């Protein structure tokens, strides 16, 4: 069953980002705390990019930034708080696009860093462009130098002990045997299920994450090489496998690559804010790579609530379809005609008033003027010209509004066709515009639909049966 509730919000966004797992969000959280206190919790939306580099990833590969941009386009954002410019973007072109977008939709940008003096972004496109160029160049130089140094001399490397005096990397005795066995085991993997079991086994033994294990299997550092620019042997590293063994492992790493692609694809499904209907808290996103499935679940001191992303997306899509189908276009056209009549009525009254003023002025010009030598400069004639220009503008306004009215019927059809296409190609865009919260119960999904006048005869409940809402 699908329950529909009507609501609409405009948010104060607190956007935070850290590039690596070693960085800390606490400084950014502390800097924006004083601003969060000014608002109700329902007005605030905190968006965090954890371990996301603004140098390496464009908008399309930053889900949180992508979501923020869609919300701005949909006029759901009032102000964006960020620690400084670099937390939003390092890329000059994307920075300019973002600033222009915010300006177009009247969204303020405010920087909370003490180094920025707690200031709002400037209104100068030129100045912001210069600041973005500086940030872009600085970021790319920092990233390049840091990346080169980290690849050859990382501060820490799982499975190694770094000797500070000699800068030599020797095998960590506590993990040495486990890592040697891992490299042997990973070479034998043939399926995603095999890989999952291998990762599950060795993450406990080596005490790390599956993603870290995959990175280790693809990292030439463990063979004692840096392959960034050619084949560079690193003599300060004690290798876990030979270069030939590393090459063989990479030549047969299709399973590793497809595993990561499936994982990325499943993670990209986590784009909606889904809450548990029982405890009203966010549901946990889960995924299973071998079965290529994902779902949301919650079991906080209550019976387990669960829904698969496939079913959820189908329900959202069908709900959007129902919303579009129940747009009352006749009412929209009727209101358009009504508003046009009101405009015309007011303009007609103004035109009558202008005619009367013109008539009075003409009488004064005829009966009160003796000298017509410089008649064009006469105050009455100047005033008459002004009135005629106002009259002309009002008539043009009526003509313009009448043309728009005739075009409305075609526009309404085009908009409805566009919404149906958008429902198929970009459901997230429509969901952010038409749907607020989504609450999942054991046998029911509650959807808050944004309230607007032209949504008519929309039922409060629908039964989800098969592939449709009844």
Buried (B, 14 or more C-beta within 10 A) or exposed (E): EBBBEEEEEEBBBBBBBBBEEEEEBEEBBEBBEEBBEEBEEEEBBBBBBEEBBBBEBEBEEBBBBBBBBBBBBBEBBBBBBBBBBBBBBBBBEBBBBBBEBBBEBEBBBBBBBEEBEEEEBEEEEEEBBEBBEEBBEEBBEBBEEEBEEEBBBEEEBBBBBBEEEEEBBBBBEEBBEBBBBBBEBBBEBEEBEBBBBBBEBBBEEBEBEBEBBBBBBBBBBBBBBBBEEEEEEBEBBBBBBEBEBBBEBBEBBEBBEEBBEBBEEBEEBBBBBBBBBBBEEEBBBBBEBBEEBBBBBBBEEEEEBBBBBEBBBBBBBBBBBBBBEBBBBEEBBEBBEEEBEEBBEEBEEBBEEBEEBBEEBEEBBEEEEEEEEEEEEBEBBEBBEEBEEBBEEBEEBBEEBEEEBEEBEEBBEEBBEEBBEBBEEEBBBBBBBBBBBBBBBEEBBBBBBBEEEEBEEBEEEBEBEEEEBE
